[in-house]
C-alpha cells in the first residue's frame, strides 16, 4: 500500500513531495530546494520577496515590508532578532535573480511561486499604466493615484504620490481625478489644505457626474464646513443625485453611500 502525500506547512510547498515513484536522490534534491525556498522567504510577509533587500541584521526582506515595519517602530528593530539595527538596506540582486530562476524553471511551485508571479504581473501593469499616464491619459493618472492611496498592485501607500497623480489627472480633466484631488485639498491629505481650490475641483467633478464630487458638496453644505454656510437645499440636491443613482461615475464605497443616505434622511426629516 502506498503512502499518502506528506502534508506541507503553508509557504513551504516548493515541490509536491510524495513517497511514490521518487528516488532517494530526487527526494533529497526536492527537499533541498524546499529548504532553499524557505530560506529565501521574507520573515515579515512569509513570501518570496519581489524587491529583496538585505537589512543590517543580515536577513533578506521585501523592501516594502521592512520599510513599513520600521515606520511603525519608535526605534529600528530587527523583525528577526528583536535587536536594534540601522535602517540601511542593500539591494539583494543575486537573491532576486535566484528567485526568478527557480520560479521560472518550475523548481519552486505552489503558493510561493503563484504569489511571486502575481507580483511580476502587478509590476507589468503599473509600468503600462505609468506609460499611459506619462503620455497624458487622465484616467491612467487617476488609477495610479488610487493605487498609491490604497497601496495596491505592489505600490506602497503614499498619499503625497496619490495627491500628485490626482492633481495631474484633474489637470487632464478626468472626472474622478478632479473629485479625488478636490477631496485631498479639502481634507489636507498628502499636502496642504486648500478649501477654495478644493471646492472648485469638487464642484467641477460633481457637475461632470461623479459620486464623490456630489458627496463632497453634499457634506459641506449639510454641515456648513470648508468655508461654506449650511445650505439644506443644495445639500439635498447633491445627496439625492447619489441616492437616486443619477451620477455617471460610481466611486463611493458602501460606507460612504450609507453616510450620504443618512445625511439625506436627516435633511428630509427637518
Secondary structure, DSSP 8 states (H G I E B T S, - for coil): ---------TT--SS---SSS--HHHHHHHHHHHHHHHHHB-TTTSSB-SSEEE-TTS-EEEHHHHHHHHHTSSS-B-TTT--B-----EE-HHHHHHHHHHHHTTSS-SHHHHHHHHHHHHHHHHHHHHHHHHTT-HHHHHHHHHHHHHT-TT----HHHHHHHHHHHHHTT-HHHHHHHHHHHHHT-SS---HHHHHHHHHHHHHTTBHHHHHHHHHHHHHT-TT----HHHHHHHHHHHHTT--SB----HHHHHHHHHHHHHHHH-
